[in-house]
């Protein structure tokens, strides 16, 4: 019984971590959200202006 439980942990835990890493959604940076892009478009800024300042 303990051997089976050990194998469940040995195989199940890494599988669960792998699935979480693959399936967990990545956080979107604040300047890449729909609202931020829409605001930049309305203000007339380009992505170049955002990353390099208003040079």
C-alpha positions as CSV (number, residue, x, y, z in Angstrom):
1,X,0.0,0.0,0.0
2,X,2.8,2.5,0.9
3,X,4.6,1.6,-2.3
4,X,1.6,2.5,-4.4
5,X,1.1,5.8,-2.5
6,X,4.8,6.6,-3.1
7,X,4.4,6.0,-6.8
8,X,1.3,8.1,-6.9
9,X,3.3,11.0,-5.3
10,X,6.4,10.4,-7.4
11,X,4.4,10.4,-10.7
12,X,1.5,12.6,-9.8
13,X,3.2,15.6,-8.2
14,X,5.6,16.3,-11.1
15,X,2.7,15.7,-13.6
16,X,0.5,18.2,-11.7
17,X,3.3,20.8,-11.7
18,X,4.0,20.3,-15.4
19,X,0.3,20.7,-16.2
20,X,0.0,23.8,-14.1
21,X,3.0,25.4,-15.8
22,X,1.7,24.6,-19.3
23,X,-1.9,25.5,-18.7
24,X,-1.6,28.5,-16.3
25,X,-2.2,31.7,-18.2
26,X,0.6,34.2,-18.4
27,X,0.1,37.6,-16.8
28,X,-0.2,40.4,-19.4
29,X,2.1,43.4,-18.8
30,X,0.1,46.6,-17.9
31,X,1.2,48.3,-21.1
32,X,-0.1,45.4,-23.3
33,X,-3.7,45.3,-22.0
34,X,-6.6,46.3,-24.3
35,X,-7.3,49.4,-22.2
36,X,-3.7,50.6,-22.4
37,X,-3.4,50.0,-26.1
38,X,-6.7,51.8,-26.7
39,X,-5.6,54.7,-24.5
40,X,-2.4,55.0,-26.5
41,X,-4.3,54.9,-29.8
42,X,-6.6,57.7,-28.6
43,X,-3.6,59.8,-27.4
44,X,-1.8,59.2,-30.7
45,X,1.2,57.4,-29.1
46,X,3.0,54.6,-30.8
47,X,4.7,51.6,-29.1
48,X,8.0,53.2,-29.9
49,X,7.0,56.3,-27.8
50,X,6.1,54.1,-24.9
51,X,9.4,52.2,-24.7
52,X,11.8,55.0,-25.6
53,X,10.0,58.1,-24.2
54,X,8.9,61.1,-26.3
55,X,12.2,61.8,-28.0
